[in-house]
Amino acid sequence: MIWRDHPIAILDTETTGVDPSIHRVVEVAVVTTLRGEVTGRFSRLVNPCAPIPAEATAIHGITDALVADAPTFAGVAVELAAVCEGHLLAGFNARFDAAMVVAEYLRSGLVPPPWTRANEQWLDLLVWSRVYDTTKRAGYHKLGAVAARLGVPLGAAHRALGDCETTAGILAKFADDPRLMHDDWTDLIMAQQVYAAEDEASFLRWKSRQPRRSAA
């Protein structure tokens, strides 16, 4: 399948933390695209049914008051599934967002839609940013930094819809270079898995060389 000719759903979440097993989604958004053009936007605040930690609010600006009257994830789950149905899925650090969404469907007592399945891999623009430019400086491959280097307009930073729009711009830039990304979806995802594994192995080798902290 030539993925460039297929509709793509770019998904992003804002959350109460980084652990899908205990933390919750407070905002979910999707931007759909076809051949680099935006075809739709979807954005919902989500009541996590738990206090939002101050450190999370400091990042995305979403407060308990802001989501007090918002639906729970169960209340947006059907609509979200319909928006993404029939699309290839993409994101920036997509592994995190995929895990958060699957966890929320399961917590809501719902069967995760087919597009969330682990064997139907999401296109992860974070992985491809590291392929495009192998610089390993801290913060170099954050969404805003990548967008700035590529000349992509920034959406509202650290809000789900804004991050989706920024990611859509990055995807359009990368998709224009056939030398970077395979045309065939299966080949593309296989290459992404290899690059991600190599990057993880490189990180583990670096970590193994760091001095161990002595026990207190």
Secondary structure as GFF3:
##gff-version 3
##sequence-region A 1 216
A	DSSP	three_ten_helix	3	5	.	.	.	ID=ss1
A	DSSP	beta_strand	8	15	.	.	.	ID=ss2
A	DSSP	beta_strand	25	34	.	.	.	ID=ss3
A	DSSP	beta_strand	37	45	.	.	.	ID=ss4
A	DSSP	alpha_helix	54	60	.	.	.	ID=ss5
A	DSSP	alpha_helix	64	67	.	.	.	ID=ss6
A	DSSP	alpha_helix	73	84	.	.	.	ID=ss7
A	DSSP	beta_strand	88	91	.	.	.	ID=ss8
A	DSSP	alpha_helix	94	107	.	.	.	ID=ss9
A	DSSP	three_ten_helix	114	116	.	.	.	ID=ss10
A	DSSP	beta_strand	123	124	.	.	.	ID=ss11
A	DSSP	alpha_helix	125	132	.	.	.	ID=ss12
A	DSSP	alpha_helix	143	150	.	.	.	ID=ss13
A	DSSP	alpha_helix	160	175	.	.	.	ID=ss14
A	DSSP	alpha_helix	185	208	.	.	.	ID=ss15
###
